Amino acid sequence: MKIRPLLAVAGIAVGAAAGMLTTKHAARAMVKAGTRGSIIHLLSTAAHFGEASGSAYCAAKAALGGIGLMMSISTPFGSAVMKCR
């Protein structure tokens, strides 16, 4: 198998950045509207177990799980406003 590091890095960056930006804008809209709620990230088992042929996908899914965790405990998007899973 040929490994293409730049392609893998780009895949991780796009996958993680898309989730992060979507979460950020949804959270800001919720704060601005004064609403409470949840932001749910759909991860796959690949985020926890990995796949031989999809390392970038697995890494991006794992990053999205970490982003959700950090946004759940961060201010101003903490538990007083929403849950991010």
C-alpha positions, 0 to 999 in steps of 0.5 A: 500500500502506498501512503500519501501523507499530504492526502491524508493530512488534507483529508483529516483537516477537511473532515475535522474542520467541517465538523468544527466550523459547523459546531461553532456556528450552530453553537453561536446561533444557539447562544444568540437566540438564547436557546438550549439544546444539543449538538450531536456529532455522528461518529462511526466505529472508525473513530474508536477502532480504526480501519486499515484503508481509511486512516484519514477518515478515522482520524477525522472522526476521532477529532470530531469526537474530541471537538464535541467534548471540548465544546461541551466543557468550554465557555460560553458553549458549556453545559449551561447552554448545550450538550455537544456529543 
